[in-house]
């Protein structure tokens, strides 16, 4: 994916609302669950890639997209919107997946930095 997404990494308005309405402990638990599940989502996307199954690729990207959006990972969500609809060849999808792995790690780090600053 050659597009560089110029969005704030986090939806801080959403996250601030979560903290105000649910409290820091619940937000921390929500994010811990996302962090744990993201490795499952990534493995599922990789499995779809390796089996060259476009339908599964779309489904698994869609699941991860929803999860990323629900925990305020704005730029990761935007990347997954694009990936979900991708009809690229396997080689390009493999590159997208590699970039997604890096982006996911960075988004988790960004969330951790934001949470520690509360």
C-alpha positions as YAML, in Angstrom:
chain: A
units: angstrom
residues:
- id: 1
  name: UNK
  ca: [0.00, 0.00, 0.00]
- id: 2
  name: UNK
  ca: [1.69, 3.16, -1.17]
- id: 3
  name: UNK
  ca: [-0.76, 5.60, 0.37]
- id: 4
  name: UNK
  ca: [0.47, 7.30, 3.49]
- id: 5
  name: UNK
  ca: [-2.41, 7.91, 5.86]
- id: 6
  name: UNK
  ca: [-2.19, 11.43, 7.28]
- id: 7
  name: UNK
  ca: [-4.58, 11.07, 10.19]
- id: 8
  name: UNK
  ca: [-4.12, 11.39, 13.90]
- id: 9
  name: UNK
  ca: [-3.24, 7.95, 15.19]
- id: 10
  name: UNK
  ca: [-5.88, 8.01, 17.91]
- id: 11
  name: UNK
  ca: [-9.45, 9.22, 18.16]
- id: 12
  name: UNK
  ca: [-8.76, 11.09, 21.37]
- id: 13
  name: UNK
  ca: [-12.28, 12.50, 21.56]
- id: 14
  name: UNK
  ca: [-13.71, 8.97, 21.60]
- id: 15
  name: UNK
  ca: [-11.11, 7.77, 24.09]
- id: 16
  name: UNK
  ca: [-11.63, 10.74, 26.40]
- id: 17
  name: UNK
  ca: [-15.35, 9.99, 26.34]
- id: 18
  name: UNK
  ca: [-14.68, 6.38, 27.27]
- id: 19
  name: UNK
  ca: [-12.50, 7.45, 30.19]
- id: 20
  name: UNK
  ca: [-15.13, 9.93, 31.43]
- id: 21
  name: UNK
  ca: [-18.03, 7.50, 31.08]
- id: 22
  name: UNK
  ca: [-16.42, 4.15, 31.88]
- id: 23
  name: UNK
  ca: [-13.31, 5.00, 33.87]
- id: 24
  name: UNK
  ca: [-9.63, 4.32, 33.27]
- id: 25
  name: UNK
  ca: [-9.74, 0.71, 34.46]
- id: 26
  name: UNK
  ca: [-12.41, -0.30, 31.94]
- id: 27
  name: UNK
  ca: [-10.63, 1.53, 29.10]
- id: 28
  name: UNK
  ca: [-7.40, -0.23, 30.04]
- id: 29
  name: UNK
  ca: [-9.21, -3.60, 30.02]
- id: 30
  name: UNK
  ca: [-10.82, -2.83, 26.65]
- id: 31
  name: UNK
  ca: [-7.47, -2.04, 25.16]
- id: 32
  name: UNK
  ca: [-5.80, -5.08, 26.71]
- id: 33
  name: UNK
  ca: [-8.45, -7.22, 25.04]
- id: 34
  name: UNK
  ca: [-7.85, -5.48, 21.70]
- id: 35
  name: UNK
  ca: [-4.10, -5.97, 22.02]
- id: 36
  name: UNK
  ca: [-4.59, -9.67, 22.70]
- id: 37
  name: UNK
  ca: [-7.15, -10.14, 19.93]
- id: 38
  name: UNK
  ca: [-5.17, -8.18, 17.35]
- id: 39
  name: UNK
  ca: [-2.68, -11.04, 17.07]
- id: 40
  name: UNK
  ca: [-5.59, -13.36, 16.26]
- id: 41
  name: UNK
  ca: [-6.94, -10.92, 13.66]
- id: 42
  name: UNK
  ca: [-3.51, -10.62, 12.06]
- id: 43
  name: UNK
  ca: [-3.08, -14.39, 11.96]
- id: 44
  name: UNK
  ca: [-6.52, -14.75, 10.36]
- id: 45
  name: UNK
  ca: [-5.68, -12.14, 7.72]
- id: 46
  name: UNK
  ca: [-2.40, -13.94, 7.02]
- id: 47
  name: UNK
  ca: [-4.23, -17.26, 6.70]
- id: 48
  name: UNK
  ca: [-6.63, -15.69, 4.17]
- id: 49
  name: UNK
  ca: [-3.64, -14.34, 2.25]
- id: 50
  name: UNK
  ca: [-1.84, -17.69, 2.20]
- id: 51
  name: UNK
  ca: [-4.96, -19.50, 1.03]
- id: 52
  name: UNK
  ca: [-5.56, -16.73, -1.55]
- id: 53
  name: UNK
  ca: [-9.14, -16.40, -0.30]
- id: 54
  name: UNK
  ca: [-10.44, -12.91, -1.11]
- id: 55
  name: UNK
  ca: [-13.69, -13.43, 0.81]
- id: 56
  name: UNK
  ca: [-11.85, -14.40, 4.01]
- id: 57
  name: UNK
  ca: [-9.38, -11.52, 3.48]
- id: 58
  name: UNK
  ca: [-12.32, -9.11, 3.40]
- id: 59
  name: UNK
  ca: [-14.04, -10.69, 6.42]
- id: 60
  name: UNK
  ca: [-10.94, -10.71, 8.60]
- id: 61
  name: UNK
  ca: [-9.93, -7.17, 7.64]
- id: 62
  name: UNK
  ca: [-13.50, -6.12, 8.43]
- id: 63
  name: UNK
  ca: [-13.34, -7.69, 11.91]
- id: 64
  name: UNK
  ca: [-10.03, -6.03, 12.73]
- id: 65
  name: UNK
  ca: [-11.28, -2.73, 11.30]
- id: 66
  name: UNK
  ca: [-14.25, -2.77, 13.66]
- id: 67
  name: UNK
  ca: [-12.11, -3.66, 16.64]
- id: 68
  name: UNK
  ca: [-9.54, -0.96, 15.86]
- id: 69
  name: UNK
  ca: [-12.27, 1.64, 15.44]
- id: 70
  name: UNK
  ca: [-13.97, 0.69, 18.69]
- id: 71
  name: UNK
  ca: [-10.80, 1.31, 20.69]
- id: 72
  name: UNK
  ca: [-10.02, 4.60, 18.95]
- id: 73
  name: UNK
  ca: [-7.19, 3.51, 16.64]
- id: 74
  name: UNK
  ca: [-8.17, 6.00, 13.97]
- id: 75
  name: UNK
  ca: [-5.36, 5.65, 11.42]
- id: 76
  name: UNK
  ca: [-5.24, 1.86, 11.76]
- id: 77
  name: UNK
  ca: [-9.00, 1.76, 11.14]
- id: 78
  name: UNK
  ca: [-8.51, 3.88, 8.00]
- id: 79
  name: UNK
  ca: [-5.80, 1.50, 6.73]
- id: 80
  name: UNK
  ca: [-8.13, -1.46, 7.25]
- id: 81
  name: UNK
  ca: [-10.95, 0.29, 5.37]
- id: 82
  name: UNK
  ca: [-8.66, 0.31, 2.33]
- id: 83
  name: UNK
  ca: [-7.33, -3.21, 2.88]
- id: 84
  name: UNK
  ca: [-10.80, -4.67, 3.31]
- id: 85
  name: UNK
  ca: [-11.72, -3.60, -0.22]
- id: 86
  name: UNK
  ca: [-8.38, -4.52, -1.78]
- id: 87
  name: UNK
  ca: [-8.41, -6.59, -4.93]
- id: 88
  name: UNK
  ca: [-4.62, -6.46, -5.26]
- id: 89
  name: UNK
  ca: [-2.53, -9.50, -6.10]
- id: 90
  name: UNK
  ca: [-1.14, -11.73, -3.36]
- id: 91
  name: UNK
  ca: [2.27, -10.02, -3.41]
- id: 92
  name: UNK
  ca: [0.73, -6.58, -2.83]
- id: 93
  name: UNK
  ca: [-1.55, -7.96, -0.13]
- id: 94
  name: UNK
  ca: [1.48, -9.50, 1.56]
- id: 95
  name: UNK
  ca: [3.08, -6.04, 1.62]
- id: 96
  name: UNK
  ca: [-0.14, -4.56, 3.01]
- id: 97
  name: UNK
  ca: [-0.14, -7.19, 5.74]
- id: 98
  name: UNK
  ca: [3.49, -6.48, 6.64]
- id: 99
  name: UNK
  ca: [2.70, -2.76, 6.89]
- id: 100
  name: UNK
  ca: [-0.43, -3.54, 8.93]
- id: 101
  name: UNK
  ca: [1.64, -5.48, 11.47]
- id: 102
  name: UNK
  ca: [3.99, -2.51, 11.90]
- id: 103
  name: UNK
  ca: [1.11, -0.03, 12.02]
- id: 104
  name: UNK
  ca: [-0.72, -2.12, 14.63]
- id: 105
  name: UNK
  ca: [2.35, -2.19, 16.89]
- id: 106
  name: UNK
  ca: [2.79, 1.57, 16.53]
- id: 107
  name: UNK
  ca: [-0.90, 2.19, 17.25]
- id: 108
  name: UNK
  ca: [-0.69, 0.08, 20.41]
- id: 109
  name: UNK
  ca: [2.38, 2.07, 21.47]
- id: 110
  name: UNK
  ca: [0.57, 5.35, 20.73]
- id: 111
  name: UNK
  ca: [-2.38, 4.24, 22.84]
- id: 112
  name: UNK
  ca: [-0.05, 3.27, 25.70]
- id: 113
  name: UNK
  ca: [1.65, 6.67, 25.55]
- id: 114
  name: UNK
  ca: [-1.73, 8.42, 25.56]
- id: 115
  name: UNK
  ca: [-3.02, 6.32, 28.45]
- id: 116
  name: UNK
  ca: [0.10, 6.86, 30.55]
- id: 117
  name: UNK
  ca: [-0.28, 10.63, 30.06]
- id: 118
  name: UNK
  ca: [-3.79, 10.63, 31.62]
...
